[in-house]
């Protein structure tokens, strides 16, 4: 399939003005130039034309919002002047696996003031002595070259483009988590209430048992006192009887 037909297929019922990201693969440019892409793609922000047989970007249409261009594994050797004029918002450019041999071929990128990341991996220019130092000197606006900054710190994978989406998670997750937390809290309160009620009931039963023991002790003490009184009364009666008998005996003696 040629590149023009492949781009038309990728529309999938949309108009070119509605396309923000376009990925073109499994196709070939007939003359090594960009085909099927027009200035009607004015809202395009991400374009991927990997391994489609490009040798030049000279026919790239004006894409004022394009910020990321993936053009690796082609046969591009120069002609990068069109990028600064037609893609002024470009921040990421991947030219890995192309035929860029000389550092001078990159001079046209000096006019891309917003360019932050450039990939030239597997290009012949990347084998030159002091390659990294020379490229950073030529293009001071760069932060990352082949995925690393000047201090050899690796670039973040998303570089902030998709951080919000990654952190957000599927819709409704937060609500589900909040509901689960509320249910856990309610369950915990119910458990505490049940334990508290059981504890109070247990305490009440214990109090009743203690009161019963106390009543039994009081009753036993009262019974012991009553028995003592009866015994004392009996003893007193016997004493009175003996006293009366003694008095009778005294009367007899007097007679």
Residue pairs with C-beta under 8 A, 6 or more apart in sequence:
1 9
1 26
1 27
1 28
2 27
2 28
2 29
2 30
2 35
3 24
3 27
3 28
3 29
3 30
3 34
3 35
3 36
3 49
3 52
4 35
4 36
5 27
5 36
6 24
6 25
6 26
6 27
6 36
7 22
7 24
7 35
7 36
7 37
8 36
10 19
10 22
10 23
10 24
11 19
15 40
16 38
16 40
16 41
17 40
17 41
17 42
17 43
18 43
19 41
19 43
19 44
20 43
20 44
20 45
20 46
21 44
21 45
21 46
21 47
22 37
22 41
22 44
22 46
22 47
22 48
23 48
24 47
24 48
24 49
24 52
25 48
25 50
25 51
25 52
27 52
28 52
28 53
29 35
29 52
29 53
29 54
32 53
32 54
32 55
32 56
32 75
33 54
33 55
33 56
33 58
33 59
34 49
34 54
34 57
34 59
34 60
34 61
35 59
37 47
37 60
37 61
38 61
39 61
39 62
39 63
41 61
41 63
42 62
42 63
42 64
42 65
43 65
44 63
44 65
44 66
45 65
45 66
45 67
45 68
46 66
46 67
46 68
46 70
47 63
47 66
47 68
47 69
47 70
48 70
49 69
49 70
49 71
49 74
50 70
50 71
50 72
50 73
50 74
51 72
51 73
51 74
52 74
53 74
53 75
54 71
54 74
54 75
54 76
55 74
55 75
55 76
55 77
56 76
56 77
56 78
56 79
57 71
57 76
57 79
57 80
57 82
57 83
58 79
58 81
58 82
59 82
60 82
60 83
60 86
60 87
61 86
62 86
62 87
63 86
63 87
64 87
64 88
64 89
65 89
66 87
66 89
66 90
67 89
67 90
67 91
67 92
68 90
68 91
68 92
69 83
69 87
69 90
69 92
69 93
69 94
70 94
71 93
71 94
71 95
71 98
72 94
72 95
72 96
72 97
72 98
72 119
73 96
73 97
73 98
74 97
74 98
75 98
75 99
76 95
76 98
76 99
76 100
77 98
77 99
77 100
77 101
77 105
78 100
78 105
80 105
80 106
80 108
80 109
81 108
83 90
83 93
83 108
83 109
83 112
84 108
84 109
84 111
84 112
85 111
87 112
88 112
88 114
89 114
90 112
90 114
90 115
91 114
91 115
91 116
91 117
92 115
92 116
92 117
92 159
93 109
93 112
93 115
93 117
93 118
93 119
94 118
94 119
95 118
95 119
95 120
95 123
96 119
96 120
96 121
96 122
96 123
96 146
97 121
97 122
97 123
98 120
98 123
99 123
99 124
100 106
100 120
100 123
100 124
100 125
101 123
101 124
101 125
102 125
103 125
103 128
103 134
103 135
103 138
105 125
106 125
106 135
106 138
106 139
107 138
109 115
109 118
109 139
110 138
110 139
112 141
113 141
114 141
115 139
115 141
115 142
116 141
116 142
116 143
116 144
116 159
117 142
117 143
117 144
117 145
117 155
117 159
118 135
118 139
118 142
118 144
118 145
118 146
119 145
119 146
119 147
120 126
120 135
120 145
120 146
121 146
121 147
125 131
126 146
128 134
132 145
132 146
132 150
135 142
135 145
136 142
136 145
136 150
143 149
143 155
144 155
147 154
147 155
148 154
148 155
149 155
158 166
